[in-house]
Amino acid sequence: MWISEQLLASGTTRPAGERGRFITGETVQGQAEYRGVPQAGPWGIYWQAPAGAQAVLVQTDSGPACLALSQAANLQPGELLLQAQGGASIYLKNNGQVLINGVPYPEEAG
């Protein structure tokens, strides 16, 4: 309690997270270099962030964990885009349409 009172009195606060960039899938460069940092994401989706992707490091009771920042453009609120670095994608749109690599699925008769 004494430490928290001293921090409050001094006006010193620590941020909840730190921004950085992925160097490799398991290494993030922020104010320091963090190796073997677990990556957090939605359950059931397994991923490895590419080098250069923006990251946020957060401190947990087990050490640092990392989140990749979304860079998806032109999505409406509630839409979902799964995209691999090589360009393959699945886009779930609000109107119920599913696009796989930009092609409606099931393919529309034309």
Protein Blocks (a to p, Z undefined) as FASTA:
>chain_A
ZZmmmmmmnopacdfbdcdddfblmbccdfbccehiacdddehiacdddehiacdddddf
kbccdddddfbehiaehiacdddfkopacdddfkopaceehiacddddZZ
